[in-house]
């Protein structure tokens, strides 16, 4: 079982623009080529973790039924300090506080499969701070945003990261780092 943060980022290191939008990501030519491996990735995932801003963007922008189509019945823990509406047919748990006790529940729910930290960067950073993040997988897009939500808003030095894979997916570069 591995806890992975898998996301797309602009070339200048942002996962969302200053308005917390991902529209820029879907405007990239050959964007579908960059998501070809998501189905394979999801087959290895047994539980999801996501921050409130990521959840709100998905809830506001995805068509009805999209959640189930993409994530199935996998349990998802949404980390938030406010009341959020539930997406119909999504297997959700709204939580607040430290990531460690929630990670234990995620591990139990995932069984032998992996945990996907969908976003955002601050949540992934909290898992990294707690020593609970095993991999960072980043699809780098040919876009610069000049500001927005950073990929990982904290300092993680190279002595904790090992590059294990580099791949080209259309216009995207995919980098996989193992955290130690």
N, C-alpha and C positions, 0 to 999 in steps of 0.2 A: 504494500500500500504506500502510495506516494501522494503528498500534498503539492499540487501544482498551481501556479499562477500563470494562466495562458491568456494572453491579450494581444491586441494590436496597438501600436503606438506610431505617432508621427515621427518623422526623421529627427525632429528636435525634442522628442521625449515626452509627448503629451498623449494621454489616452482619451481625452475629451477636450473640446474647445472651451473657451472662456464661458460659454453658455451651457456647458455640460452636455453638448450635443455630439453625436457620432455621425452626423450626416456626411461630414467630410470623408469618412472612411468608406462609405458606400458609393461615393462618387469616383473612386479610383478605378481606372481602366483595369480590366482583368481581375477585379476583386473576387470574382467567383473562383478563380484559380487558387487564390490564397486561402479559401475556406474548404477546399477539397478534402483536407485531412481532418476536418472537425468531426465528421461522422465516425471515423476510425478512433479519434481521440475520445469521443463520448462513449464508445463501447467499453472503454476502460474506466469510466467514471461511475461511481456509486453514490456520490453526494456532492452538493454544490454549496458554496458560500459566496455571498455577494453583499456589497454595501448598499445603503439606501439609495444613493444617487443613481447607481447602475440599475437597480431594481425599478426606480421611478421612470428612468428613460425607457426601459423595456416595456413597462406597463403602459406608458403614453404613446409609444411608437410602433409596437408590434401589433399585427392584426389579431383578432380573436382566434384562439386555437393554436397560435404560433408557439406558445410556451410548451404545450404538450407535444407538438410536432418536433420541437427542437430538443427539449429536455426530458420528455417522457414523464414518468412518475417518480423520478429521482427526487429525494428530499432536498430542499434548499433552505438554508439558514440565511435569513436576511438580517444583517446587523444594522440596527437603527435605534434612535432615541426618540422617535416620534411615531405617531399612529399612521400607518400606511394601508391603503385598500388592498385586499387580496386579489390576485389574478384568478379568475375562475378556473377550476380544474388543475391548479398548480399545487404541488405538495410542499407547502410553505411552513416555516417556523420563524416568527419574528423574535429576535433576541437583542439584548444589549449587554454591555459589560465586557469582561475579559474574554479573549479568544480561547484560552486553554480549556476551560470546562466545556465549551461548545465544541471544540475540536474533538474531545473525547466522544461526544455524542455522534459527531459526524463520522468518526472512525468506526464506531459500532454500527451505524446505519450503512456505511459503504461496504462493510465486510472485507473481502479480498480486493475490492476495486479501489480506485483512486479517488481523491478529493480534488475538486476543481474550484479554486478561488477565481471567480469570474471577473471581479473588479469590485471596487476600484483599487487604486494604488495604495491608498492609506490603509485599507483593510489588509491587503497583501503584506504591507510593511509591518503591521501589527503581528501577523503570523510569523514573519521573518524575525522580528524582535524577540518573540517567544521561542524561537528555535523550532518552529513547526512547519516551516515552508521548505520543501525539498528541491523544487525546481521552479525556474522562471523561464517561460517560453514566450518569446516576443516576435510578433510579425511586424516588421518595420515597413512603414508605408512611404511612398514617394510624395509626401506632403509635409510642409512645415506649418505650424499653427501660431507660433510666436507667443503662446501662453495657453493656459487651461489647467486641466487636472494632470499632474505629473505621473509618470509611469510608476515610480517608487519614491515617494517624498521623504527619503531618509538616506543616510550614508551606509552603504554596504560595500566594504572594500574587497579588492580582488583576492585576498587570502581566504575569503568565504565563498568565492564563485569560481567554478571551473566550466569552461566552454566544452560542451559535449557533442553539439551538433550544429551545423550550418546548412541551410537549404535555401534554394530559390523557388518561389512559388509565384509565377507570373512577375508582376512588378514588385512583389514583396520579398524581403529577406527574412528568413525565419532563423532565430538564434535560440538555442536551448542551453541554459546554464544550470548546473547542479550546485546547490548551496550546501555548505558544510559548516 
